[in-house]
Amino acid sequence: MKPIGILGVGQAGGNIAEIASTLGFQTALINTNQRDGLVNTKVDKRYFVPGYNGAGQDRKIGLRAVHENYREIVDFVKQSFKNIRLLLVAFSTDGGTGSGMSPLLIEILIDQLPGLNIGAIAIVPERNVLAGNRINTAECVEEISKIEAISSVFLVDNDQMRKLNPQSSKQQIYLASNHKVMEAINKVLQVTQKSSLYGNFDEMDLMNILNTRGVTIISSATVTDAKTTADVSAKIHQSWSNSIFCPVESTGVIRAGQIYQGPENVTKLINVPSIFERVGEPVELFEGTYITESDPTITTILAGLSFPSRRLQTLEDTLIKNRDRLQMLVNKEHTQKYESKVSWASSLKAKGPVKQTQSVASKLSKYQK
């Protein structure tokens, strides 16, 4: 049984849980809209917040749903996951249900499930989303970053997938990002079940890394064509830039994992100081080396990274630039009105004949000659 569970919150979170289910993870979902959650047929455990029919991209509605139902939600989570060591709450930062519910829900779960580590898979939208989505993301990520006891936060960046697939539809981008994040996590879990004479990367190693507070990324680099140590390091650095996660912006890795799979002769090109020169030497490094005949691949896990302020700033810059216009639109919603210049013309409207009740006798006398 996998030691990691996936709790999807909102539509995006439910879709991630759906993919996780197919990979053998324990999963559950929570939604304020039953129609959204019903499409995730592979997720058996589902909780639909009573009295709600979606959040309409309003984070306040998602937040209220937790306030009103947190006891039932905590009980649902306790019943849904057994014998796991890490629960990752998956959600989109720019919507209403997932973005609004998840920060508070994570804090409550940390308090109510003291024996379980809680982390997050948070989806960051593309740069071209509209103002409301940008505001939601900024608020949500800020709240997540302030949770003191949170474990790894995977920031899945849809912008990264757009760069690789510029002609794809939004639905294709979402689906690809969801698949890639779960496949990355599943890949390192599979390695923990392997044995090696040259050093194992086991489940405890992975949990030590993923229980680190801060941003975490996982990436893999195929180094078949590498001839030198510098070549290997460059390909690994490129894999960090091309991963589905927000790009690494600063130094300061707290814990890291490095997994090599491939022919033995390539191992001599792996130089740890060279690899981590760009992001700084981690406090702890957990390594695994698995000699195979497959193409040489190095998977790295970087945990404890700072939140990517430059990437997030790209979402906020447009808001700042258009602050006056956006504020005017909000004010206009409550103040706009139209005053007619032809109110005097209301008397010109056609009116039906006025009926006056008269006796039949009076009507007969009226026509009498």
N, C-alpha and C positions, 0 to 999 in steps of 0.2 A: 504494500500500500504506500502510495506517495506521501511524503511528510508535509506537503504543501497543499492547502485547500484554497479554492477560488470562490469568493463571494461577489457576485455581480450585482451592482446597484444601478438602476436605471436601464434604459435600452442598450446603451453601449456596453455597460457592464454585463448585462445578460447575454449579449452576443459573445463576449469574451468567455464567459462561463460555458456557453454552448460549445465553443471550440475546445476548451479545457476538458469538458466531459468526454469528448471523442478521444482525448489523449490519456484518459484514465485518471484524471484528477477528481477528488471529491469536490462537488460544486453545489451551489445554491444561488438563488437570486432573490432580490427584493425590488419591487417596483410600485409606483403609485398608479400605474396604468396597466390594467389586466390584459388589454389587447396587445400591448408591447411584449409582455412577458410570455404570453401563450405561444408565441412563435418559436420560443426556445424549447423545443420539444425534448431535447436530450438532457435538459436539466430537470431532474425529478423533484427537487425540493424548491418550492417557490412560495414566497410570501407577498401578497398584494395588500398594501396598506388600505384598510377599510375607510370608506368615506371619501376616497380620492379618485379622480379620473384623469391622471396626469398632472404635470406641474407647469406646462406651458412655458418652459425655459425660465421660470421664476424660482430662484434659489430659496426664497423665503418660504415657498410652499413645501419644498423638500425638507427644509429645516423644521418646519412646523410638524411635518409627518413624523419625524424622529421624536420631537418633544412629546407628542401625543401618544406614541406607540412604542417607546423604547423598551419597555418591559417585555412586551410580546416579541419584539424583534430580537432581543437578547436571548430569550427562550428558544426562538426559532433557530438562531445560529448555534446554540449549544446542542440542540437536537440534530442539526444537519451535519456536523463535522465530528468525526471520531478519530482519535489517535493521530492527530496532525501536530506539527511543531510550529508551523507558520501559516497564518491566514493572510492572504493577499486580497484586499478589497479593491475590486476593479470598477472603474467608472470614467465617464467623460467629464472634464473640468468645465465645459462650456454650456452644459444643459441646465435643467432645473432639478430633476430628481437626483441623479448621481452626484452632481456638483453640490447641491444643497444639503443632501443627507450625509454624504460620506465623511467629511471632516468631523462632525459631531459624533457620528456613529463609531468611527475609529476610536475616538477618545473614550466613549462609553465602553466599547468592547475591551479596550486595554484595561480599564478599571474592573470590569465585570468578569473577565476571563484572565486572571492573573497568571495562569500557567501557560498561556498561549501568546506567542509573539504575533503582532499585527503589523502588516506593511500595506503597501498600496501599489496598484497599477493604474496610473492616472494618465488619461489621454489628453494631450495638448493639441488644439485644433490648428489648421493651416493658417497662414498669415492673412489670408483674404477674407476671413469671416467678418461678420458685421459687428457693430458696436456692442450690442447686448451680449453676444457670445464672448467678446473680448473682456468685458466687465466681469462676467461670470468666472472666466478662467483666472483673471488676476486675483479676484477675491478668494477663489477656491484654493489656488496654489499657495497663497499667503497663509491661509488657515492651516493647510496641511504642513507647511514648513515650520509652524509654531508648535506642533504636537511634540512634546518632549520625549515621550516613551515610544515613539513610532519606530518600526524597523525599516527595512529598505523601501524606498519609493522609486518605482520604475516610471519615468516620465516618457511615455510613448509619444513620439512627435510625428503627427500626420504630415507635416511639412517635409520631413525626411523622405517619406514614401512618395510624395508628390514630385520631389526632385528626381527620383529614380523612374517614375512613371508619369511624366507630365501630361499625357493624353488620357489618363484613366479617369473614370467617373468617380464621384465622391464615394459611392457605394463600394467600388473596387478598391479605393484607397483604404476605407475603413476595414474591409474584409482582410486585405493583405496585412495591414498593421496588426490586427487582432491575431491573425495566424502567426505572424513572425514573433510576437512577444511570447506567446505560449510555447512555440517551438523552441525558442531560445532557452526558456526556463526548463522545459522538458529535456532538452539536450544535455544540460549539465546534470540534471537528476539521473539520467541514464548512465552518465560516466561514473557516478558514485557507486554503481552496482558492478563495475568492472574491477578486475584485479591486475596488478602489475608488479613485476620484480624491481621496477625502477622508481617506485613511489606512487602511492595511491592518493587520489583525491576523493575522500569519502564523504558520507552524509554529514558528519560532524563538521568537517571543513566548510562545506557549503552553508550549513546553518550558521556557523560563526560569521561568515561573510554577510549573509542576508539579514542577520539580526542587527547589523550596523545601521545606526541612524544616519539619514542623508540620502542622496540620490545614488542609484545603482544602475550600471549598464552592463550588458553582456554582449560580446561581439566575437566573431570568428574570422580568422584570416587564413587563407590558403597560401602557403609559402613555397609552392612547387618550384618557381623560377628563381628563388632567392639564392644568391651566390655568396653573400657576406652577412655578417652580423647586422650591419647597417640596413641591408635589404630586408631582413626579417623584421627589424624594429619598425621600419618605414611602413611595411604592409600591415603591421598590427595597428600603428597609429592611424593609418587610412581606414582600417575597419572601425575604429572608434568614430571617425567622422562620418562614415557611411552607414552606421547602424540605424535601427529604427527609433533609437532613443535620442533625446535632445543632445546635441553635440557637447563634448567635454570642453569647458571654457577656462578652467583654472586648475592650478595644482592643488594637491591635498587629498590623496587617497588614503583612507584609514585602513581598510583591509582589501585584499585582492586575491584572486585565484588565477592560476595559469595552468592550462591543460594542453598538453601536446599529444597528438595522435598522428603517427606516420613512421617512416623509416628511421632507423637509428642514426644514420649518417648525418641527418639534418639537425640533430640535437646539438651538435657542436657549434651551430650558428646562433643558438639562443643565448642571449646575454641579458640577464635581468636588469642590471643598471641602465643599459642602453634602452630597454623597453620602457622603463618607468622614468626615464629622464624627463620626458615631456610633462608628466603629471605628478612627479615627486615620488620618492620611495615610500611604499606603504609601511604602516606599523607592523602588519603581519601579512605574509604571503603564503598561500596554500597552493602547492603544486601537485600535479599528477602527470606522469609520463607513460604513454601506452604505445608500445612498438607494434606497428602494423605495416601492411603492404599498401595501404591506401595513400592518397595524396596527403602530404604533410599539412596539418592544420593546427593552428594555435588558437584556443579559445581563452579569452580573458574576461574576468569579472572585476569591475572596479566599484567599490562600495565606500560610502562616506563622502561622496563628492558634494560640492556646494550646489545649490539650486542655480540653474543657468540663467543668470540675470539678463545677459544680453539677448538671449532667445526670447525670454518673456517680455523684455522691453520692446521688442518689435511689435508685440500685440498692444502694448500700452501707448506707443508713440502716436499712433493714429488717433487714439482717444484724446491725447493731450493736444495734438495739432488741431483737432476739430472740437475742442472743448466748448467754445462759445456757441457754435452752431448746434451742437447736441443739447446744450442747456436750453437754448432757445426753443428747440423742438419739444422738449419736455414741458417747458412753461406754456408753450402754445397749446398743448393738449388740454390744459385746464382753463385756458383763458379765451381761446378763439370763439368767435360768434359772428353771426351775420345779421345785420339789421336791414329790413326791407324799406325801400323808398316809396312803395305804393300801398301802404297800409290803408290809405283813404279809399282804395278801390274795392275793399271787401264788400261794400254795399252794392256793388255792381253784379255780384254773383247771382246767378239764376235762382229764383225761389219758386217753389211750387205754390199753387193756389191755396189760399186759406179757406178751410172748410168751416162754415158756421152752421151749427145745428139749428134747424127750424122744423116746425111741425108740418105734417103733410097738408094740413088745412091751409096753412099760410102759403104753401107752394101752389095749391090749387087756386086760391084766390088771386095769386099773382098772375096766373095765366087766364083768368076768367075775363071774358069780353062782354 
